[in-house]
Amino acid sequence: MNFSLLITFIEVVSQLFIWVVIASSLFSFFLAPYHPVREALDRIVDPFLAPIRRVLPMAGTLDFSPLVLILAVQFLAWILTTIFIAIS
């Protein structure tokens, strides 16, 4: 069975989510908390960042949870694509 479509879907979705996390992080510096774009991005990203923020301590005023989330998404996408490549 050919899983190339599923592999491509996983790669595209993971990259889109990573860009959403990056945009949310950058917009937090420039947009007001109640800006509609920032609220929309926060609604998407915050459920994934909240568990990481509970475990990961703050480093002063820096929040490394988006970086951890990006690395986790990339690792999960890599694992899934590797599995589907091995199966096919």
C-alpha positions in Angstrom: 0.0 0.0 0.0 1.3 3.5 -0.9 1.2 5.9 2.0 2.7 8.9 0.0 -0.5 10.9 0.3 -0.7 10.4 4.0 2.9 11.2 4.5 2.5 14.4 2.5 -0.6 15.3 4.5 1.3 14.8 7.8 4.2 17.0 6.6 1.9 19.8 5.3 -0.2 19.9 8.5 2.8 19.8 10.8 4.5 22.7 8.8 1.3 24.7 8.9 1.0 24.2 12.6 4.6 25.2 13.2 4.0 28.4 11.2 0.9 29.1 13.3 3.0 28.7 16.5 5.6 31.0 15.1 3.0 33.6 14.1 1.3 33.4 17.5 4.6 33.9 19.3 5.6 36.9 17.1 2.2 38.5 17.2 2.3 38.4 21.0 5.0 41.0 20.9 3.2 43.4 18.5 -0.5 43.0 18.8 -2.8 43.7 21.7 -4.1 40.7 23.6 -7.6 41.3 22.3 -6.8 41.7 18.6 -8.9 39.3 16.6 -6.0 37.7 14.7 -4.1 37.2 17.9 -7.1 35.7 19.7 -7.7 33.3 16.8 -4.1 32.1 16.8 -4.1 31.8 20.6 -7.2 29.7 20.5 -5.4 27.3 18.2 -2.0 27.2 19.9 -2.7 27.7 23.6 -4.3 24.3 24.3 -1.0 22.7 23.1 1.2 25.3 25.0 -0.6 25.1 28.3 0.7 21.6 29.3 4.2 22.5 28.3 4.0 25.8 30.3 3.0 23.8 33.4 6.0 21.6 33.2 8.7 24.0 31.8 9.8 26.7 34.1 10.0 30.3 32.9 13.6 31.5 32.1 13.2 35.1 33.4 10.8 36.8 31.0 11.5 34.3 28.2 9.0 31.6 27.3 10.5 28.6 25.7 7.3 26.6 25.4 6.7 27.5 21.7 10.2 26.2 20.9 9.5 22.9 22.8 6.1 22.6 21.0 7.8 23.1 17.6 10.4 20.5 18.4 7.7 18.1 19.6 5.6 18.6 16.4 8.6 18.0 14.2 9.6 14.9 16.1 6.1 13.5 16.0 5.8 14.2 12.2 9.2 12.6 11.7 8.2 9.5 13.7 4.9 9.1 11.8 6.5 9.6 8.3 9.2 7.1 9.2 6.6 4.5 10.3 4.6 5.0 7.1 7.7 4.8 4.9 8.7 1.6 6.6 5.3 0.1 6.2 5.0 0.9 2.5 
